[in-house]
Amino acid sequence: MLMRKVPGFVPASSWGLRLPQKFLFLLFLSGLVTLCFGALFLLPNSSRLKRLFLPPRAQQARLEMVAEVAGHPPVREQEPPPNPAPAVRVPGESHPSSWVGHPRKNVGLRRTRPTGPREEATASRGNGVAAPRPGERSVPFSFDFSAFRSRLRHPVLGTRPDESKEPQSRVQAQREKIKEMMQFAWQSYKHYAMGKNELRPLTKDGYEGNMFGGLSGATVIDSLDTLYLMELKEEFQEAKAWVEESFHLNVSGEASLFEVNIRYIGGLLSAFYLTGEEVFRIKAIKLGEKLLPAFNTPTGIPKGVVNFKSGSNGLWGWAMAGSSSILAEFGSLHLEFLHLTELSGNQVFAEKVRNIRKVLRKIDKPFGLYPNFLSPVSGNWVQHHVSVGGLGDSFYEYLIKSWLMSAKTDMEAKNMYYEALEAIETYLLNVSPGGLTYIAEWRGGILDHKMGHLACFSGGMISLGAEDAKEEKRTHYRELAAQITKTCHESYARSDTKLGPEAFWFNSGREAVATQLSESYYILRPEVVESYMYLWRQTHDPVYREWGWEVVTALEKHCRTEAGFSGIQDVYSSIPNHDNKQQSFFLAETLKYLYLLFSEDDVLSLEDWVFNTEAHPLPVKHLDSAGRARG
């Protein structure tokens, strides 16, 4: 042995150590073992070693404790998705389990969030979503769907009489006919174009278009609430299943901020509020986040185009040589974005649209009018063109509806609406030699004596806002609404097809008719029947149902094809030439407003709901018992 060859070393035992030396060696060895085991628990980054000695539950508990101390929520490898809120059965309303899913335990809805601060920063980069600050805990958001439904003043689908015990009335038969038209339009779309944005009924295929940035299924999303309203239960389940399985947001094209907001987000929001199905809420919020880069401008006025891949924004090239945002586009976000905040707890959505209001309140307005084009860079008007039709229309609509949706607490919206209406009446309102009241277009003080079909919503809007005007103006506004709606009806009555043109003029002795072929088309637009519906609910004058039925008859005769409904290229031709497109808004708006026209007033009651500009119902924020506005 080596130790035996060392000079002067005298062995004292079989190990070659004397007793004092053995004691010192054992003492050193025990200290070394203690130090090593202590390091396993006290040194940083020792989690791998801990797994050798700690059972799994102890590891998880210890990790959660460390996360809590650090100010971050614990990270779990896989968190189960939140359960959808149950669909609460309102007295007088049928909600079979096959309609909105099986009843589930009532739990608060939670906003999904990334797993940690680095992931949150990555997810929010480039879209304006504020990530939590370091050390700031993220609290899951909940929306109490049951409480929301309990605050509604009417059953969503109205008080449902037992129609089997009553003879079918003429109105019931008319309503059933409109329901059949919706069913036919949906089935045609499903058969030939399911998942595409719109149906082309003549060629029996689908159409995608370039407005939605690669998003698909515009007709599905637009149809959800109409199918629900008409109790087309099987068709609704088909649409819902498509949203769950096939509606993907990972797209990379350039999208219209306005169109995606009013069709997709509006449709998803209303589907959630009607059913409580969580899939609609989650996808609405995620899609809303994808639109936020549009607001990355010096003024906060959003640009009209969002690139879903790069997160960049842009302007329409035709809008004043690509220099302007459009009033109707950035002015028609308020309703949906407030509800995105309501359902997500993320204040960024509400802040974005409140800033738009702030800019518009501060800017000088020529004669109190709002021109259609505004620079998102300078915050100045680009051209003094004012229209209550295309380019301007839904901005005014969203002012009065913001007032109503807030349970009449948004005084800023109310004041802006009545001030704008007074300026419109002063500078744009005219009466033709034949006695027809119309709203002209204004170009720097020079009037174009025409109305667009899009402007025909204004009769309904003025009627809707008449009740909250100054007392001395209420009767006047009701009469004005009726006069404008009558003019729009005349644009239908004076055509060979009894459908209205895209624009109609009042000059050279011709009134309420298009003067050139390029304005003579009809693309299944809803604005005229929209006003019929509002005027019916305000007055119950049977003329509005008579006029509405004329539209149903004309649609059946001139727009129904073998495989769906199509627009026509000339309303003045008794042998119409179809345009081969079933617009998604035909299912979302035209058929919905016709159905409501022939329904009782408590079906989607105007006390509980406002309709966005795509006719998607969004709830009024009724006050709770503490006097606070609630959705």
FENGIMO-V844422 format. One record per residue. N is the residue number from 1. OMEGA is omega in whole degrees, 0 to 359 (999 if undefined). Layout:
((N & OMEGA) (N & OMEGA))
//
This chain:
((1 & 184) (2 & 184) (3 & 181) (4 & 181) (5 & 181) (6 & 181) (7 & 175) (8 & 181) (9 & 182) (10 & 181) (11 & 180) (12 & 180) (13 & 180) (14 & 176) (15 & 182) (16 & 181) (17 & 173) (18 & 185) (19 & 177) (20 & 180) (21 & 176) (22 & 182) (23 & 181) (24 & 181) (25 & 179) (26 & 178) (27 & 178) (28 & 182) (29 & 179) (30 & 178) (31 & 180) (32 & 179) (33 & 179) (34 & 180) (35 & 181) (36 & 180) (37 & 178) (38 & 180) (39 & 179) (40 & 186) (41 & 187) (42 & 181) (43 & 177) (44 & 175) (45 & 182) (46 & 185) (47 & 180) (48 & 180) (49 & 181) (50 & 181) (51 & 179) (52 & 189) (53 & 182) (54 & 174) (55 & 185) (56 & 182) (57 & 180) (58 & 177) (59 & 184) (60 & 180) (61 & 181) (62 & 179) (63 & 179) (64 & 180) (65 & 179) (66 & 180) (67 & 180) (68 & 180) (69 & 181) (70 & 179) (71 & 180) (72 & 176) (73 & 179) (74 & 181) (75 & 176) (76 & 185) (77 & 181) (78 & 180) (79 & 181) (80 & 180) (81 & 179) (82 & 177) (83 & 174) (84 & 176) (85 & 179) (86 & 175) (87 & 185) (88 & 180) (89 & 178) (90 & 180) (91 & 179) (92 & 183) (93 & 182) (94 & 178) (95 & 177) (96 & 184) (97 & 179) (98 & 184) (99 & 182) (100 & 176) (101 & 183) (102 & 178) (103 & 179) (104 & 178) (105 & 183) (106 & 177) (107 & 178) (108 & 177) (109 & 184) (110 & 176) (111 & 179) (112 & 181) (113 & 178) (114 & 189) (115 & 181) (116 & 184) (117 & 180) (118 & 179) (119 & 180) (120 & 179) (121 & 178) (122 & 182) (123 & 185) (124 & 185) (125 & 174) (126 & 181) (127 & 174) (128 & 179) (129 & 183) (130 & 175) (131 & 178) (132 & 178) (133 & 178) (134 & 180) (135 & 182) (136 & 185) (137 & 178) (138 & 182) (139 & 179) (140 & 181) (141 & 177) (142 & 174) (143 & 184) (144 & 183) (145 & 180) (146 & 179) (147 & 177) (148 & 182) (149 & 181) (150 & 181) (151 & 177) (152 & 184) (153 & 181) (154 & 170) (155 & 185) (156 & 182) (157 & 177) (158 & 175) (159 & 189) (160 & 176) (161 & 177) (162 & 186) (163 & 180) (164 & 181) (165 & 182) (166 & 175) (167 & 183) (168 & 179) (169 & 178) (170 & 181) (171 & 177) (172 & 179) (173 & 178) (174 & 178) (175 & 179) (176 & 177) (177 & 179) (178 & 176) (179 & 178) (180 & 178) (181 & 178) (182 & 180) (183 & 179) (184 & 179) (185 & 180) (186 & 182) (187 & 177) (188 & 178) (189 & 182) (190 & 185) (191 & 188) (192 & 190) (193 & 185) (194 & 181) (195 & 173) (196 & 182) (197 & 180) (198 & 180) (199 & 168) (200 & 191) (201 & 181) (202 & 180) (203 & 176) (204 & 175) (205 & 184) (206 & 183) (207 & 181) (208 & 183) (209 & 183) (210 & 182) (211 & 194) (212 & 172) (213 & 182) (214 & 174) (215 & 180) (216 & 174) (217 & 180) (218 & 180) (219 & 177) (220 & 183) (221 & 180) (222 & 186) (223 & 189) (224 & 186) (225 & 176) (226 & 176) (227 & 179) (228 & 181) (229 & 183) (230 & 179) (231 & 171) (232 & 194) (233 & 179) (234 & 180) (235 & 177) (236 & 179) (237 & 176) (238 & 180) (239 & 180) (240 & 180) (241 & 178) (242 & 179) (243 & 182) (244 & 190) (245 & 192) (246 & 181) (247 & 185) (248 & 182) (249 & 181) (250 & 181) (251 & 190) (252 & 180) (253 & 177) (254 & 187) (255 & 172) (256 & 176) (257 & 183) (258 & 185) (259 & 178) (260 & 180) (261 & 188) (262 & 183) (263 & 186) (264 & 182) (265 & 177) (266 & 180) (267 & 179) (268 & 179) (269 & 182) (270 & 178) (271 & 177) (272 & 183) (273 & 179) (274 & 188) (275 & 186) (276 & 181) (277 & 189) (278 & 182) (279 & 181) (280 & 180) (281 & 184) (282 & 183) (283 & 176) (284 & 182) (285 & 180) (286 & 179) (287 & 176) (288 & 179) (289 & 180) (290 & 179) (291 & 187) (292 & 178) (293 & 178) (294 & 184) (295 & 180) (296 & 179) (297 & 181) (298 & 182) (299 & 188) (300 & 172) (301 & 186) (302 & 170) (303 & 189) (304 & 186) (305 & 177) (306 & 174) (307 & 185) (308 & 181) (309 & 186) (310 & 185) (311 & 178) (312 & 178) (313 & 181) (314 & 181) (315 & 175) (316 & 182) (317 & 182) (318 & 183) (319 & 180) (320 & 178) (321 & 176) (322 & 183) (323 & 194) (324 & 163) (325 & 189) (326 & 186) (327 & 183) (328 & 182) (329 & 181) (330 & 177) (331 & 182) (332 & 178) (333 & 194) (334 & 185) (335 & 184) (336 & 185) (337 & 174) (338 & 178) (339 & 173) (340 & 175) (341 & 180) (342 & 186) (343 & 181) (344 & 187) (345 & 181) (346 & 185) (347 & 185) (348 & 181) (349 & 180) (350 & 181) (351 & 181) (352 & 184) (353 & 175) (354 & 176) (355 & 177) (356 & 178) (357 & 182) (358 & 179) (359 & 183) (360 & 178) (361 & 185) (362 & 187) (363 & 175) (364 & 181) (365 & 182) (366 & 179) (367 & 180) (368 & 181) (369 & 178) (370 & 175) (371 & 188) (372 & 186) (373 & 182) (374 & 177) (375 & 177) (376 & 179) (377 & 183) (378 & 184) (379 & 180) (380 & 174) (381 & 182) (382 & 178) (383 & 182) (384 & 173) (385 & 184) (386 & 179) (387 & 172) (388 & 173) (389 & 181) (390 & 180) (391 & 180) (392 & 195) (393 & 191) (394 & 172) (395 & 181) (396 & 178) (397 & 183) (398 & 176) (399 & 182) (400 & 180) (401 & 174) (402 & 176) (403 & 181) (404 & 182) (405 & 180) (406 & 187) (407 & 176) (408 & 175) (409 & 183) (410 & 184) (411 & 178) (412 & 179) (413 & 180) (414 & 182) (415 & 179) (416 & 181) (417 & 184) (418 & 174) (419 & 179) (420 & 181) (421 & 178) (422 & 179) (423 & 178) (424 & 181) (425 & 182) (426 & 190) (427 & 185) (428 & 186) (429 & 180) (430 & 172) (431 & 183) (432 & 175) (433 & 179) (434 & 176) (435 & 180) (436 & 180) (437 & 181) (438 & 178) (439 & 182) (440 & 174) (441 & 189) (442 & 178) (443 & 179) (444 & 178) (445 & 179) (446 & 184) (447 & 165) (448 & 187) (449 & 179) (450 & 170) (451 & 171) (452 & 175) (453 & 180) (454 & 181) (455 & 183) (456 & 171) (457 & 191) (458 & 175) (459 & 177) (460 & 180) (461 & 182) (462 & 176) (463 & 181) (464 & 183) (465 & 185) (466 & 186) (467 & 185) (468 & 175) (469 & 174) (470 & 189) (471 & 183) (472 & 181) (473 & 189) (474 & 180) (475 & 179) (476 & 181) (477 & 177) (478 & 178) (479 & 179) (480 & 179) (481 & 180) (482 & 181) (483 & 179) (484 & 179) (485 & 176) (486 & 178) (487 & 179) (488 & 175) (489 & 179) (490 & 178) (491 & 175) (492 & 186) (493 & 184) (494 & 175) (495 & 181) (496 & 183) (497 & 186) (498 & 171) (499 & 189) (500 & 179) (501 & 179) (502 & 177) (503 & 180) (504 & 192) (505 & 176) (506 & 179) (507 & 178) (508 & 178) (509 & 179) (510 & 185) (511 & 175) (512 & 176) (513 & 174) (514 & 182) (515 & 177) (516 & 186) (517 & 183) (518 & 178) (519 & 187) (520 & 184) (521 & 175) (522 & 185) (523 & 175) (524 & 185) (525 & 186) (526 & 197) (527 & 182) (528 & 179) (529 & 173) (530 & 178) (531 & 175) (532 & 183) (533 & 181) (534 & 180) (535 & 176) (536 & 182) (537 & 179) (538 & 189) (539 & 187) (540 & 173) (541 & 185) (542 & 181) (543 & 183) (544 & 174) (545 & 176) (546 & 179) (547 & 179) (548 & 180) (549 & 174) (550 & 179) (551 & 178) (552 & 180) (553 & 180) (554 & 178) (555 & 180) (556 & 185) (557 & 191) (558 & 186) (559 & 180) (560 & 177) (561 & 180) (562 & 188) (563 & 178) (564 & 179) (565 & 181) (566 & 170) (567 & 179) (568 & 189) (569 & 180) (570 & 182) (571 & 181) (572 & 176) (573 & 181) (574 & 174) (575 & 190) (576 & 175) (577 & 185) (578 & 180) (579 & 175) (580 & 177) (581 & 172) (582 & 185) (583 & 179) (584 & 181) (585 & 174) (586 & 178) (587 & 182) (588 & 190) (589 & 190) (590 & 181) (591 & 178) (592 & 180) (593 & 176) (594 & 180) (595 & 179) (596 & 178) (597 & 181) (598 & 177) (599 & 176) (600 & 185) (601 & 182) (602 & 172) (603 & 190) (604 & 184) (605 & 178) (606 & 171) (607 & 185) (608 & 190) (609 & 164) (610 & 180) (611 & 174) (612 & 188) (613 & 171) (614 & 178) (615 & 175) (616 & 184) (617 & 176) (618 & 189) (619 & 171) (620 & 180) (621 & 182) (622 & 177) (623 & 175) (624 & 185) (625 & 179) (626 & 178) (627 & 178) (628 & 179) (629 & 179) (630 & 178) (631 & 999))
//
